[in-house]
Amino acid sequence: MVRPAWLLMLPMAVQSKVVEGEMRLSSQETERYMAKFSFSPKEVSYISGRFAAHNANYFDNQPHDLNLCMYDEKAWQKFQEMTRKGSLCVERQRTATWSTKIHPTLSGRTPNNDKNQDYEFKFESTLTAPAKSAHYWFAVLMDCYLEEYDAHPPSMHYEITLLNGKSHLPADESGMTTMNLVVFIGMAAYGTFYFGRAIARMYELGQAHLLTLLFALAYAMQTVAVLCEMLHLRRFASGGKGLRWRNTVFALDFFSGLLQSVSEPIISVMLIALGFGWTLGLESQEPLSGQLGKLLAGLHSPGKLLRSALTPSTLLLGTIAAAQLGLLAMGRRYEEDFNKFHDFEHAPGLALLGIRLALCALFGWALRRSLRVERQKDVRDFFGALAFFGSIWFAGLPILVLFALVLPPYRRHQVVAGGSVLVQAVTLALLSALFREGSQYYKMSSLRFVGSGGSGGGGGFSMGSAMRPRGLGAKIAVD
């Protein structure tokens, strides 16, 4: 049965993580890392597995000591340290926080002459995380008895299922599907209303301002990013596998992070440019001098970025964008199933926070520079509102990260990821109120001249032939 499109957005009732693959344990390789997962201390969690030995030689009367061992973060660090220094499998097994023994049996069947027949065996167990659970638990399949003799058993297929309670996503993702769904519906509805009016006005006037187009592009990217992550969570919830590259070509989790890593710098550049007085035509818009002026020219007046692709400003912004994309890719090594762009518990995440704080500092410097030379009350009031909303945009995420440090580890991701999505959505809505037609900013900025042909509209360039209908060949005002 095909489900209605709206139903695909709803959280699923049965949720778990499924890890499967092929492995071959031996005297040289007595263990295999399976996965990491977050369990809630308030739930009795379930762990089960199914194994399929590819021929009867696995049951050759040789002894086995097959165990699934779970390590919390502290025990996992000790496990890795013991592995680096050199240790026996049984020594590493003793450091496990929790373990369960798996008994490879034929479940009542006897081997026959078909050596290629698969022989299955299963296990089920429960786990209750301690009150101060680590953020993640790491699962390792171990057969330490293989060290006792020259063992080379055949390969087998495994499928491990981890459930946080009887349902739901990992503890650190609980509630995130609903959060993303609510934010997406709100952003989509508000964006349709707000930008629908802006598009209608563009068609009517035959001209649009670069500020409006940049804001619309960033807003659309943020909205689609939330949708992609929500669909990834929903798919993961339905079968324990998300929309990642290893599972599908529709890697929406990756595209969610990619869209966010592009849209956030657009908003940041726009806020910094407004801090310099872009579109206001005031004294603070006088070009900066020296090498610093050349480097920040595109941030001071984004229209210059469209007139030349090879400038110090474009190189600066290109470097920042490339760094963010690179850090996003690096951060994914620290997380198997979910985008870690908003976790920041690793070096790439801290570097991303550093870039954000550096842009925040530049935004503050631009505002102070403008306030030193501007005396008009309306202008200073606008800069005050811009400083408030911009501070929420830039500093909201670092504040969430700091606040999360005092929370239980398995709750930190929810606060940082969910909180950042909500804060960014609210901030974009607040910023849109500053730019709407009839606002204080609109009345004193060059936006009021769009479509009038007045000098306040500033320079611009055409998006298409002048013979095209209005709106389809709209001219962009950039100053």
C-alpha positions, 0 to 999 in steps of 0.5 A: 500500500502506498502511503499518502505524502503527508503520512510520510512526515509523521513519526513512526511507532516502531523504531530501532537501529539495525546494523548488518554485514559480513565478518570473519573472526580468526586467531588474528582478528578476534573481535569486530566493532559493530556500532554505537548507540545511545540508550536512555537510563529510563528505559529497558532497552532491547538488543537482538542479533541474527547470525548466518554461518555460510557453511557447517564448518563453523560448527566443527566441534571447536570451542567458541566464546562469542560475546556482544560487549557494550562499552560506555565512553569511559570504558571505550577509551580504555578499550582503545588504549589497551588495543594500541598498547597491545593486550589480549582479547580477554583483557579487553573483554573484561573492561566491558560495561555490559556483555551477553554471551551468544551460543552458536547452535544449529537450533535443532538442525543437523549439518547435511552434505550441503557445505554451502548451506547457511546455518542461523543462530540468534540471541536476545537480551536486555540492557538498562543504562546506568543513571549517568549513562555515557552519551554513546555505547559502543558495541563489539562482537568478540570471540576471545577463545579463538586466541587459544588455537589456530582458528580460521572459521568461515565468514558469517553474516550478522544483523544486530538490532538495537532498540532504545526501550521498545521503540523510538530513536536513540536517546539523543534523537528522541523527539527530533523527528517531531521537532523538525516536522513542526519547524518545517511546517512553520517555516514553509507556511511563513515562507510561502506567505512572506516570500509569495508577496515579495515575488508578486512585488518583483513581478509587478515592479520588474526589479528586486533587491539583492538583499531580498534575494539573498534572504529568500535563498538562505531561508529556502535552504534552511527550510529544505535542510530541516525537511531533509533531516526530518525525512532522514530521521523518519526513515531511520525510525522505520527500519533502523537505517537512515538516508545516508550514502551507504544506504541510498543515493538519496542521502538527505542527511548529507544534503541537510548539512550541506544546505545548512553549511551554505545558507548560514554563511549567506545570512552571516554575510548579509548581517555583517553588510547591514552592520556596515550600513549596506542599503542605507547610503549613510556615512558609515557606507564609506569604503574602508581604506587599505588592505583591510578595505580590499579584504572586506569590500564584499562584506561591506557591500555585497554587490561588489561580489557580483561585479567581479569573481576574483577579488580578495573578498571572494577569496576570503568568503570562498575560503570560509565556505570551503573550510565549513564544508571540509569541517562538515565532512570531517565531523561526519567521521565522528557520527555513524547515523546522524549529521553532527553539524550541530553537535560540536563535541569534536575538533571539527565542531569546535572549529565551526564554532570558532568560525561562527564566533569570528564572524560574530566579532566582525559583525559587532565591529561593523555595528560599532563602526556604524554607530560611531558615525551615525546620529539619526535616531531611526538609524540607531534604533535600526542598528539596535534591533539588528544587533539584538537579532544578529546576536541571537543568530551568531551567539545562539548556537555557542550558548546552546553548546555551553548550556548542554554541558551541564545536561546528561550526555544523552540529552546534549544532542537534542538541546544543541541540534533541536535548539539551534534549528528552533533558534535559527527559524525564529531568528529568520522570522524576526529578521524578515520583520525588519525587511518587510515593506512598510517597516522602519528599515524599509522606509529609510533604505534603498529598498523603497526605491526598488522599481521606481528608477530613483537614484536611491535604488543604486546600481544593479544588473539585469537578470535577462533581456529587457524584452522579457515580461516584467519579473522574468527579466528582473533587474537586481538592485545591489546598493 
